[in-house]
């Protein structure tokens, strides 16, 4: 499905980025993966017969080098998956300004720089596809995610603005919203360590990185030729609603009303 396409995947050393790189390579793409984790990134690239470029997505100069390396090596660029990200959790009241700004810088500014950097080479290639990895935290309010959630809502909005601006250049831009996925990022999370069971979502379990990778590969491919500005939840139904919400019974509601009037 991706035969001959040249695709950059950021944060490709491990987790979802590595799974996406593997999937794209299996579908015939020439993959360039980038990361701040140099040893892990180089090892993943070697396994896939792909190219690795050290890259901090917050640095405009790094983006220039990545794009130059790709266009020199392959003469074109067809796809970008803005996957690199970090997670910071905790109550809004106690989140430090430094943490808030750090997560916005990697997760949102990094995506902005990525989109900006690939416009010229994609335009020259006659079009392209950009997939921005947001989160279910960019579709709904998850408590304890003020910085992270703000960055992911930002990615969702930026995706639509980019889609509208870049449509005339035949560049499609879409966002993916993973739910609870088993990767190093979520390794310490109770749902992931609990044998992957995640009963609050319709699927009843956590997702595997490959399940997100397939969605990215689809959006990169020509099979998604009329899809742009869209948001695709790959979350086992999390954003649709949680399974364990219990509405108050009529007796509880009556008691509350009585309490309010006495
Ligand atoms: P991960 O921590 O396993 O992988 C993230 C990768 O990004 C790492 O290899 C890391 O080194 C790299 N990275 C971090 N900062 C970087 C920077 N400044 N420049 C370049 N690379 C950098 O996490 P993951 O779960 O595979 O996450 C991938 C993406 O999916 C992230 O954007 C994350 O927010 C998002 N996401 C993850 C989940 C989940 O449940 N795992 C859910 C929703 C969204």
py3Dmol code that shows the C-alpha trace and the ligand (Angstrom):
import py3Dmol

protein = """\
ATOM      1  CA  UNK A   1       0.000   0.000   0.000  1.00  0.00           C
ATOM      2  CA  UNK A   2       2.996   2.351   0.489  1.00  0.00           C
ATOM      3  CA  UNK A   3       5.188   1.076  -2.335  1.00  0.00           C
ATOM      4  CA  UNK A   4       7.948   3.550  -3.154  1.00  0.00           C
ATOM      5  CA  UNK A   5       6.753   6.241  -0.769  1.00  0.00           C
ATOM      6  CA  UNK A   6       9.378   8.036   1.333  1.00  0.00           C
ATOM      7  CA  UNK A   7       8.182   8.537   4.881  1.00  0.00           C
ATOM      8  CA  UNK A   8       9.665  10.266   7.956  1.00  0.00           C
ATOM      9  CA  UNK A   9       8.581   9.004  11.384  1.00  0.00           C
ATOM     10  CA  UNK A  10       9.600  11.057  14.424  1.00  0.00           C
ATOM     11  CA  UNK A  11      10.108   9.388  17.791  1.00  0.00           C
ATOM     12  CA  UNK A  12      10.700   6.181  15.850  1.00  0.00           C
ATOM     13  CA  UNK A  13      13.222   4.580  18.209  1.00  0.00           C
ATOM     14  CA  UNK A  14      10.628   2.677  20.229  1.00  0.00           C
ATOM     15  CA  UNK A  15       6.946   2.319  21.085  1.00  0.00           C
ATOM     16  CA  UNK A  16       4.351   3.420  18.580  1.00  0.00           C
ATOM     17  CA  UNK A  17       6.891   5.152  16.346  1.00  0.00           C
ATOM     18  CA  UNK A  18       8.939   1.966  15.959  1.00  0.00           C
ATOM     19  CA  UNK A  19       5.766  -0.053  15.276  1.00  0.00           C
ATOM     20  CA  UNK A  20       4.739   2.506  12.650  1.00  0.00           C
ATOM     21  CA  UNK A  21       8.177   2.361  11.035  1.00  0.00           C
ATOM     22  CA  UNK A  22       7.936  -1.446  10.926  1.00  0.00           C
ATOM     23  CA  UNK A  23       4.477  -1.340   9.390  1.00  0.00           C
ATOM     24  CA  UNK A  24       5.421   1.246   6.761  1.00  0.00           C
ATOM     25  CA  UNK A  25       8.545  -0.718   5.802  1.00  0.00           C
ATOM     26  CA  UNK A  26       6.459  -3.910   5.504  1.00  0.00           C
ATOM     27  CA  UNK A  27       4.120  -2.063   3.141  1.00  0.00           C
ATOM     28  CA  UNK A  28       7.000  -1.055   0.850  1.00  0.00           C
ATOM     29  CA  UNK A  29       7.845   2.449   2.092  1.00  0.00           C
ATOM     30  CA  UNK A  30      11.373   3.784   2.394  1.00  0.00           C
ATOM     31  CA  UNK A  31      11.448   4.811   6.015  1.00  0.00           C
ATOM     32  CA  UNK A  32      13.534   7.448   7.762  1.00  0.00           C
ATOM     33  CA  UNK A  33      13.153   7.378  11.500  1.00  0.00           C
ATOM     34  CA  UNK A  34      14.275  10.105  13.845  1.00  0.00           C
ATOM     35  CA  UNK A  35      14.620  10.402  17.619  1.00  0.00           C
ATOM     36  CA  UNK A  36      16.607  11.903  20.465  1.00  0.00           C
ATOM     37  CA  UNK A  37      17.395   8.327  21.580  1.00  0.00           C
ATOM     38  CA  UNK A  38      20.378   7.737  19.337  1.00  0.00           C
ATOM     39  CA  UNK A  39      21.373   4.162  20.190  1.00  0.00           C
ATOM     40  CA  UNK A  40      17.820   2.826  20.260  1.00  0.00           C
ATOM     41  CA  UNK A  41      16.935   4.709  17.081  1.00  0.00           C
ATOM     42  CA  UNK A  42      19.942   3.398  15.195  1.00  0.00           C
ATOM     43  CA  UNK A  43      19.178  -0.172  16.347  1.00  0.00           C
ATOM     44  CA  UNK A  44      15.517   0.032  15.256  1.00  0.00           C
ATOM     45  CA  UNK A  45      16.529   1.469  11.883  1.00  0.00           C
ATOM     46  CA  UNK A  46      19.105  -1.295  11.354  1.00  0.00           C
ATOM     47  CA  UNK A  47      16.516  -3.973  12.035  1.00  0.00           C
ATOM     48  CA  UNK A  48      14.227  -2.430   9.393  1.00  0.00           C
ATOM     49  CA  UNK A  49      16.900  -1.607   6.858  1.00  0.00           C
ATOM     50  CA  UNK A  50      15.806   1.997   7.311  1.00  0.00           C
ATOM     51  CA  UNK A  51      17.714   5.206   7.846  1.00  0.00           C
ATOM     52  CA  UNK A  52      18.089   6.878  11.247  1.00  0.00           C
ATOM     53  CA  UNK A  53      18.694  10.587  11.787  1.00  0.00           C
ATOM     54  CA  UNK A  54      19.286  11.994  15.302  1.00  0.00           C
ATOM     55  CA  UNK A  55      16.652  14.659  15.808  1.00  0.00           C
ATOM     56  CA  UNK A  56      15.126  16.819  18.496  1.00  0.00           C
ATOM     57  CA  UNK A  57      11.710  17.868  17.171  1.00  0.00           C
ATOM     58  CA  UNK A  58      11.832  21.141  19.142  1.00  0.00           C
ATOM     59  CA  UNK A  59      14.846  22.379  17.147  1.00  0.00           C
ATOM     60  CA  UNK A  60      14.222  24.038  13.762  1.00  0.00           C
ATOM     61  CA  UNK A  61      17.845  23.367  12.709  1.00  0.00           C
ATOM     62  CA  UNK A  62      17.392  19.624  13.320  1.00  0.00           C
ATOM     63  CA  UNK A  63      14.299  19.617  11.097  1.00  0.00           C
ATOM     64  CA  UNK A  64      16.327  21.293   8.342  1.00  0.00           C
ATOM     65  CA  UNK A  65      18.926  18.519   8.559  1.00  0.00           C
ATOM     66  CA  UNK A  66      16.339  15.730   8.553  1.00  0.00           C
ATOM     67  CA  UNK A  67      14.583  17.070   5.468  1.00  0.00           C
ATOM     68  CA  UNK A  68      17.894  17.720   3.676  1.00  0.00           C
ATOM     69  CA  UNK A  69      19.092  14.164   4.451  1.00  0.00           C
ATOM     70  CA  UNK A  70      15.877  12.658   3.113  1.00  0.00           C
ATOM     71  CA  UNK A  71      15.682  14.698  -0.065  1.00  0.00           C
ATOM     72  CA  UNK A  72      19.369  14.097  -0.804  1.00  0.00           C
ATOM     73  CA  UNK A  73      19.014  10.344  -0.279  1.00  0.00           C
ATOM     74  CA  UNK A  74      15.679   9.773  -2.030  1.00  0.00           C
ATOM     75  CA  UNK A  75      14.950  12.908  -4.082  1.00  0.00           C
ATOM     76  CA  UNK A  76      11.442  13.189  -2.674  1.00  0.00           C
ATOM     77  CA  UNK A  77       9.275  13.117   0.432  1.00  0.00           C
ATOM     78  CA  UNK A  78       5.730  11.712   0.551  1.00  0.00           C
ATOM     79  CA  UNK A  79       4.835  11.213   4.193  1.00  0.00           C
ATOM     80  CA  UNK A  80       5.482  12.437   7.726  1.00  0.00           C
ATOM     81  CA  UNK A  81       4.241  10.932  10.986  1.00  0.00           C
ATOM     82  CA  UNK A  82       4.613  13.486  13.786  1.00  0.00           C
ATOM     83  CA  UNK A  83       4.755  10.847  16.518  1.00  0.00           C
ATOM     84  CA  UNK A  84       7.436  12.053  18.982  1.00  0.00           C
ATOM     85  CA  UNK A  85       5.947  13.040  22.301  1.00  0.00           C
ATOM     86  CA  UNK A  86       6.320  13.118  26.056  1.00  0.00           C
ATOM     87  CA  UNK A  87       3.757  12.686  28.828  1.00  0.00           C
ATOM     88  CA  UNK A  88       3.508  14.689  32.015  1.00  0.00           C
ATOM     89  CA  UNK A  89       0.757  13.985  34.522  1.00  0.00           C
ATOM     90  CA  UNK A  90      -0.539  15.608  37.666  1.00  0.00           C
ATOM     91  CA  UNK A  91      -3.172  18.005  38.949  1.00  0.00           C
ATOM     92  CA  UNK A  92      -3.378  21.320  37.101  1.00  0.00           C
ATOM     93  CA  UNK A  93      -3.007  23.232  40.353  1.00  0.00           C
ATOM     94  CA  UNK A  94       0.418  21.707  40.946  1.00  0.00           C
ATOM     95  CA  UNK A  95       1.787  21.576  37.390  1.00  0.00           C
ATOM     96  CA  UNK A  96       4.820  23.830  37.150  1.00  0.00           C
ATOM     97  CA  UNK A  97       5.124  26.384  34.375  1.00  0.00           C
ATOM     98  CA  UNK A  98       8.374  24.681  33.282  1.00  0.00           C
ATOM     99  CA  UNK A  99       6.625  21.303  32.892  1.00  0.00           C
ATOM    100  CA  UNK A 100       3.658  22.841  31.111  1.00  0.00           C
ATOM    101  CA  UNK A 101       5.919  24.646  28.648  1.00  0.00           C
ATOM    102  CA  UNK A 102       8.163  21.605  28.130  1.00  0.00           C
ATOM    103  CA  UNK A 103       5.293  19.343  27.138  1.00  0.00           C
ATOM    104  CA  UNK A 104       3.830  21.992  24.817  1.00  0.00           C
ATOM    105  CA  UNK A 105       7.232  22.463  23.226  1.00  0.00           C
ATOM    106  CA  UNK A 106       7.777  18.822  22.353  1.00  0.00           C
ATOM    107  CA  UNK A 107       4.179  17.792  21.609  1.00  0.00           C
ATOM    108  CA  UNK A 108       2.811  20.905  19.905  1.00  0.00           C
ATOM    109  CA  UNK A 109       5.711  23.112  18.774  1.00  0.00           C
ATOM    110  CA  UNK A 110       7.439  19.941  17.503  1.00  0.00           C
ATOM    111  CA  UNK A 111       4.415  19.145  15.330  1.00  0.00           C
ATOM    112  CA  UNK A 112       4.187  22.742  14.094  1.00  0.00           C
ATOM    113  CA  UNK A 113       7.861  22.698  13.046  1.00  0.00           C
ATOM    114  CA  UNK A 114       7.372  19.305  11.406  1.00  0.00           C
ATOM    115  CA  UNK A 115       4.435  20.420   9.286  1.00  0.00           C
ATOM    116  CA  UNK A 116       6.223  23.616   8.323  1.00  0.00           C
ATOM    117  CA  UNK A 117       9.421  21.793   7.362  1.00  0.00           C
ATOM    118  CA  UNK A 118       7.863  19.296   4.966  1.00  0.00           C
ATOM    119  CA  UNK A 119       5.607  21.616   2.960  1.00  0.00           C
ATOM    120  CA  UNK A 120       8.228  22.554   0.345  1.00  0.00           C
ATOM    121  CA  UNK A 121       9.483  18.998  -0.395  1.00  0.00           C
ATOM    122  CA  UNK A 122       5.935  17.596  -0.431  1.00  0.00           C
ATOM    123  CA  UNK A 123       4.774  20.345  -2.753  1.00  0.00           C
ATOM    124  CA  UNK A 124       7.714  19.526  -5.008  1.00  0.00           C
ATOM    125  CA  UNK A 125       6.666  15.850  -4.954  1.00  0.00           C
ATOM    126  CA  UNK A 126       3.145  16.812  -6.102  1.00  0.00           C
ATOM    127  CA  UNK A 127       1.537  16.245  -2.697  1.00  0.00           C
ATOM    128  CA  UNK A 128       1.880  14.206   0.447  1.00  0.00           C
ATOM    129  CA  UNK A 129       0.315  13.007   3.671  1.00  0.00           C
ATOM    130  CA  UNK A 130       1.002  14.181   7.221  1.00  0.00           C
ATOM    131  CA  UNK A 131      -0.247  12.192  10.205  1.00  0.00           C
ATOM    132  CA  UNK A 132      -0.165  13.948  13.566  1.00  0.00           C
ATOM    133  CA  UNK A 133      -0.342  11.737  16.646  1.00  0.00           C
ATOM    134  CA  UNK A 134      -2.632  13.419  19.146  1.00  0.00           C
ATOM    135  CA  UNK A 135      -4.427  11.404  21.841  1.00  0.00           C
ATOM    136  CA  UNK A 136      -7.804  10.621  23.334  1.00  0.00           C
ATOM    137  CA  UNK A 137      -6.652  13.412  25.683  1.00  0.00           C
ATOM    138  CA  UNK A 138      -7.081  15.734  22.667  1.00  0.00           C
ATOM    139  CA  UNK A 139     -10.694  14.651  22.150  1.00  0.00           C
ATOM    140  CA  UNK A 140     -11.998  14.763  25.697  1.00  0.00           C
ATOM    141  CA  UNK A 141     -10.940  16.151  29.069  1.00  0.00           C
ATOM    142  CA  UNK A 142      -8.890  13.631  31.035  1.00  0.00           C
ATOM    143  CA  UNK A 143      -8.126  14.834  34.566  1.00  0.00           C
ATOM    144  CA  UNK A 144      -4.457  15.258  35.419  1.00  0.00           C
ATOM    145  CA  UNK A 145      -3.445  16.068  31.855  1.00  0.00           C
ATOM    146  CA  UNK A 146      -3.452  19.876  31.742  1.00  0.00           C
ATOM    147  CA  UNK A 147      -0.185  20.306  29.819  1.00  0.00           C
ATOM    148  CA  UNK A 148      -0.378  17.037  27.913  1.00  0.00           C
ATOM    149  CA  UNK A 149      -4.065  17.448  27.086  1.00  0.00           C
ATOM    150  CA  UNK A 150      -3.593  21.080  26.036  1.00  0.00           C
ATOM    151  CA  UNK A 151      -0.776  20.018  23.701  1.00  0.00           C
ATOM    152  CA  UNK A 152      -2.905  17.245  22.179  1.00  0.00           C
ATOM    153  CA  UNK A 153      -5.972  19.485  21.727  1.00  0.00           C
ATOM    154  CA  UNK A 154      -3.555  21.907  20.054  1.00  0.00           C
ATOM    155  CA  UNK A 155      -2.331  19.184  17.700  1.00  0.00           C
ATOM    156  CA  UNK A 156      -5.914  18.357  16.776  1.00  0.00           C
ATOM    157  CA  UNK A 157      -6.659  21.999  15.913  1.00  0.00           C
ATOM    158  CA  UNK A 158      -3.379  22.609  14.132  1.00  0.00           C
ATOM    159  CA  UNK A 159      -4.067  19.532  12.010  1.00  0.00           C
ATOM    160  CA  UNK A 160      -7.301  21.008  10.695  1.00  0.00           C
ATOM    161  CA  UNK A 161      -5.730  24.417  10.003  1.00  0.00           C
ATOM    162  CA  UNK A 162      -2.872  22.739   8.113  1.00  0.00           C
ATOM    163  CA  UNK A 163      -5.333  20.565   6.161  1.00  0.00           C
ATOM    164  CA  UNK A 164      -7.264  23.611   5.004  1.00  0.00           C
ATOM    165  CA  UNK A 165      -4.156  25.637   4.142  1.00  0.00           C
ATOM    166  CA  UNK A 166      -2.295  22.844   2.399  1.00  0.00           C
ATOM    167  CA  UNK A 167      -5.197  21.294   0.485  1.00  0.00           C
ATOM    168  CA  UNK A 168      -4.360  23.244  -2.699  1.00  0.00           C
ATOM    169  CA  UNK A 169      -0.879  21.647  -2.598  1.00  0.00           C
ATOM    170  CA  UNK A 170      -2.475  18.154  -2.425  1.00  0.00           C
ATOM    171  CA  UNK A 171      -1.014  17.702   1.048  1.00  0.00           C
ATOM    172  CA  UNK A 172      -3.424  15.831   3.329  1.00  0.00           C
ATOM    173  CA  UNK A 173      -3.164  16.334   7.101  1.00  0.00           C
ATOM    174  CA  UNK A 174      -4.985  14.160   9.636  1.00  0.00           C
ATOM    175  CA  UNK A 175      -4.766  13.396  13.344  1.00  0.00           C
ATOM    176  CA  UNK A 176      -4.838  10.059  15.140  1.00  0.00           C
ATOM    177  CA  UNK A 177      -6.062   9.815  18.721  1.00  0.00           C
ATOM    178  CA  UNK A 178      -4.724   6.712  20.452  1.00  0.00           C
ATOM    179  CA  UNK A 179      -6.238   5.523  23.713  1.00  0.00           C
ATOM    180  CA  UNK A 180      -4.299   3.487  26.290  1.00  0.00           C
ATOM    181  CA  UNK A 181      -1.569   1.791  24.237  1.00  0.00           C
ATOM    182  CA  UNK A 182       1.095  -0.560  25.601  1.00  0.00           C
ATOM    183  CA  UNK A 183       4.414   1.273  25.049  1.00  0.00           C
ATOM    184  CA  UNK A 184       7.329   2.427  27.217  1.00  0.00           C
ATOM    185  CA  UNK A 185       5.395   5.675  27.818  1.00  0.00           C
ATOM    186  CA  UNK A 186       2.604   3.855  29.645  1.00  0.00           C
ATOM    187  CA  UNK A 187       4.731   1.076  31.188  1.00  0.00           C
ATOM    188  CA  UNK A 188       4.092   2.211  34.772  1.00  0.00           C
ATOM    189  CA  UNK A 189       0.374   2.722  34.298  1.00  0.00           C
ATOM    190  CA  UNK A 190      -1.918   0.440  36.289  1.00  0.00           C
ATOM    191  CA  UNK A 191      -4.037  -0.477  33.236  1.00  0.00           C
ATOM    192  CA  UNK A 192      -0.985  -1.588  31.270  1.00  0.00           C
ATOM    193  CA  UNK A 193       0.629  -3.552  34.085  1.00  0.00           C
ATOM    194  CA  UNK A 194      -2.706  -5.216  34.878  1.00  0.00           C
ATOM    195  CA  UNK A 195      -2.400  -7.694  31.984  1.00  0.00           C
ATOM    196  CA  UNK A 196      -3.683  -5.095  29.545  1.00  0.00           C
ATOM    197  CA  UNK A 197      -7.270  -5.191  30.834  1.00  0.00           C
ATOM    198  CA  UNK A 198      -8.903  -1.782  30.565  1.00  0.00           C
ATOM    199  CA  UNK A 199     -12.537  -2.300  31.467  1.00  0.00           C
ATOM    200  CA  UNK A 200     -13.656   1.344  31.207  1.00  0.00           C
ATOM    201  CA  UNK A 201     -13.441   1.231  27.393  1.00  0.00           C
ATOM    202  CA  UNK A 202     -15.738  -0.666  25.043  1.00  0.00           C
ATOM    203  CA  UNK A 203     -12.913  -2.935  23.854  1.00  0.00           C
ATOM    204  CA  UNK A 204     -12.163  -3.883  27.466  1.00  0.00           C
ATOM    205  CA  UNK A 205      -8.390  -3.831  26.941  1.00  0.00           C
ATOM    206  CA  UNK A 206      -5.408  -1.656  26.140  1.00  0.00           C
ATOM    207  CA  UNK A 207      -4.318  -1.324  22.529  1.00  0.00           C
ATOM    208  CA  UNK A 208      -1.121  -2.572  20.904  1.00  0.00           C
ATOM    209  CA  UNK A 209       1.229  -0.146  19.095  1.00  0.00           C
ATOM    210  CA  UNK A 210       0.642  -2.102  15.863  1.00  0.00           C
ATOM    211  CA  UNK A 211      -3.053  -1.226  16.010  1.00  0.00           C
ATOM    212  CA  UNK A 212      -2.166   2.475  15.837  1.00  0.00           C
ATOM    213  CA  UNK A 213       0.549   1.838  13.242  1.00  0.00           C
ATOM    214  CA  UNK A 214      -2.022   0.325  10.866  1.00  0.00           C
ATOM    215  CA  UNK A 215      -4.160   3.449  11.104  1.00  0.00           C
ATOM    216  CA  UNK A 216      -1.151   5.675  10.353  1.00  0.00           C
ATOM    217  CA  UNK A 217      -0.162   3.523   7.368  1.00  0.00           C
ATOM    218  CA  UNK A 218      -3.705   3.793   6.013  1.00  0.00           C
ATOM    219  CA  UNK A 219      -3.734   7.605   6.298  1.00  0.00           C
ATOM    220  CA  UNK A 220      -0.300   7.793   4.631  1.00  0.00           C
ATOM    221  CA  UNK A 221      -1.505   5.688   1.727  1.00  0.00           C
ATOM    222  CA  UNK A 222      -3.464   6.600  -1.398  1.00  0.00           C
ATOM    223  CA  UNK A 223      -6.354   4.538  -0.001  1.00  0.00           C
ATOM    224  CA  UNK A 224      -7.037   7.631   2.137  1.00  0.00           C
ATOM    225  CA  UNK A 225      -6.881  10.001  -0.859  1.00  0.00           C
ATOM    226  CA  UNK A 226     -10.110  11.866   0.040  1.00  0.00           C
ATOM    227  CA  UNK A 227      -9.442  12.046   3.794  1.00  0.00           C
ATOM    228  CA  UNK A 228      -7.979  15.254   5.152  1.00  0.00           C
ATOM    229  CA  UNK A 229      -8.596  17.356   8.247  1.00  0.00           C
ATOM    230  CA  UNK A 230     -10.051  14.264   9.912  1.00  0.00           C
ATOM    231  CA  UNK A 231      -9.519  12.890  13.404  1.00  0.00           C
ATOM    232  CA  UNK A 232      -9.334   9.133  13.841  1.00  0.00           C
ATOM    233  CA  UNK A 233      -9.746   7.693  17.342  1.00  0.00           C
ATOM    234  CA  UNK A 234      -7.835   4.425  17.823  1.00  0.00           C
ATOM    235  CA  UNK A 235      -8.909   4.085  21.413  1.00  0.00           C
ATOM    236  CA  UNK A 236     -11.060   0.990  21.870  1.00  0.00           C
ATOM    237  CA  UNK A 237     -14.079   3.284  22.136  1.00  0.00           C
ATOM    238  CA  UNK A 238     -12.767   5.458  24.996  1.00  0.00           C
ATOM    239  CA  UNK A 239     -13.772   8.821  23.483  1.00  0.00           C
ATOM    240  CA  UNK A 240     -17.228   7.447  22.653  1.00  0.00           C
ATOM    241  CA  UNK A 241     -17.933   7.026  26.357  1.00  0.00           C
ATOM    242  CA  UNK A 242     -16.773   5.036  29.353  1.00  0.00           C
ATOM    243  CA  UNK A 243     -18.511   1.768  30.187  1.00  0.00           C
ATOM    244  CA  UNK A 244     -18.689   2.220  33.944  1.00  0.00           C
ATOM    245  CA  UNK A 245     -20.626   5.434  34.297  1.00  0.00           C
ATOM    246  CA  UNK A 246     -23.640   4.907  36.570  1.00  0.00           C
ATOM    247  CA  UNK A 247     -26.457   7.430  36.484  1.00  0.00           C
ATOM    248  CA  UNK A 248     -27.913   8.221  39.930  1.00  0.00           C
ATOM    249  CA  UNK A 249     -31.004   6.155  40.712  1.00  0.00           C
ATOM    250  CA  UNK A 250     -34.304   7.987  41.099  1.00  0.00           C
ATOM    251  CA  UNK A 251     -34.154   7.360  44.865  1.00  0.00           C
ATOM    252  CA  UNK A 252     -30.720   9.035  45.051  1.00  0.00           C
ATOM    253  CA  UNK A 253     -31.940  11.952  42.920  1.00  0.00           C
ATOM    254  CA  UNK A 254     -35.026  12.399  45.180  1.00  0.00           C
ATOM    255  CA  UNK A 255     -32.898  12.336  48.325  1.00  0.00           C
ATOM    256  CA  UNK A 256     -30.639  15.051  46.886  1.00  0.00           C
ATOM    257  CA  UNK A 257     -33.636  17.224  45.984  1.00  0.00           C
ATOM    258  CA  UNK A 258     -35.064  16.806  49.458  1.00  0.00           C
ATOM    259  CA  UNK A 259     -31.717  17.717  50.969  1.00  0.00           C
ATOM    260  CA  UNK A 260     -31.550  20.827  48.806  1.00  0.00           C
ATOM    261  CA  UNK A 261     -34.911  22.107  49.963  1.00  0.00           C
ATOM    262  CA  UNK A 262     -34.478  21.439  53.677  1.00  0.00           C
TER     263      UNK A 262
END
"""
ligand_1 = """\
44
LIG
P 7.321 6.383 23.832
O 7.802 7.169 24.983
O 7.492 4.932 23.824
O 7.939 6.950 22.473
C 8.050 8.331 22.234
C 9.326 8.565 21.454
O 9.444 9.966 21.223
C 10.573 8.120 22.227
O 11.378 7.302 21.424
C 11.241 9.429 22.588
O 12.650 9.353 22.691
C 10.807 10.320 21.428
N 10.935 11.736 21.760
C 10.612 12.358 22.917
N 10.950 13.652 22.858
C 11.512 13.852 21.640
C 12.062 14.981 20.984
N 12.119 16.190 21.586
N 12.524 14.832 19.734
C 12.483 13.627 19.112
N 11.997 12.518 19.687
C 11.512 12.631 20.933
O 5.774 6.763 23.701
P 4.615 6.207 22.743
O 3.551 5.727 23.616
O 5.147 5.355 21.657
O 4.115 7.618 22.166
C 4.137 7.978 20.812
C 3.143 9.105 20.610
O 1.823 8.642 20.892
C 3.355 10.314 21.530
O 3.090 11.505 20.826
C 2.315 10.106 22.610
O 1.943 11.308 23.247
C 1.191 9.506 21.800
N 0.209 8.755 22.569
C 0.573 7.662 23.303
C -0.406 6.949 23.984
C -0.110 5.705 24.763
O -1.025 5.197 25.461
N 1.088 5.136 24.697
C -1.747 7.364 23.937
C -2.057 8.493 23.201
C -1.085 9.180 22.502
"""
view = py3Dmol.view(width=600, height=400)
view.addModel(protein, "pdb")
view.setStyle({"model": 0}, {"cartoon": {"style": "trace"}})
view.addModel(ligand_1, "xyz")
view.setStyle({"model": 1}, {"stick": {}})
view.zoomTo()
view.show()
